[in-house]
Amino acid sequence: MQTENTFILHPTPDQVNALKAFIKALKIKFEITKKEKPYDPEFVNMVLEAEEGIKQGKGLNLTSEEFDNLWK
């Protein structure tokens, strides 16, 4: 008999092996997924490079009026 229950656990590294052993002992099918990184590494590099450019004075200064006119 299969249920539609899903359990999401957040074990510490020390708890992982104990949980695996417990689940196997109960003969429960399970799967382990790795947490994905929330951002594309290429995007992160682009943002970091832009921040570095701003620190080096390569940014663009706009008044609030000039900024507002960008959207009009």
N, C-alpha and C positions, 0 to 999 in steps of 0.2 A: 504494500500500500504506500502510495506516495502522497505527500501533502503539498500544499502550495505555500508553505511557510519558508521564509528566507531569513536567515540570521546573519547579521553583519557584525563581526567582532573586530575589535581594535586592540589586539594583544601587544604587550611589550615584547621585545626580542627574546626575553627569558621565558615567556609564556607560550611561544609558538610551538616548540617541540612537545610540551605537555598537552596542548590542545590537539595537536595532530594525533598523539598517542591515544588520547581519550576518545576522539571521534572514530579512529580506526577500531578501537576496542568495541565500540557500539555498532560497528559495521555500517556506519553512515557514509554515504557517498558525499564527497566534498570537493571543492576546487579552491585554489588559492590564486588570487590575482594581485599583481603588483600595482601599487598606487602610481598612476600616471602623473607626470609633471604637468602642472596646470598651463604652462606656456610653452610655445614652440621655441626651442633654443635659438633659432635664427632671429625671431622677433625680439627675444631678450637681448641678443647681441646688438641689434639695431638700436634699441632704446639706450643701452649702455654707451654705445658710440655717440649717440646724440647728446647724452648728458655730458660726456667728455668734451664734445665740441662746444657746448655752452660754456663750460668752465674755461675753455681756451678763448672765449670771446667770439666764437663763430656763429652765435645765435642771432636772431633777428629781433629787434626792438620795435614794438608797435604801440601806439597810443590806444586807449580804449576805443576811440572813435575809428581809428584805422582798422582795428580788430572787428568792430561791428560792421564796417563796410565790406568786409570779406564775405559776409553772409547775405548781403543784399544784391 
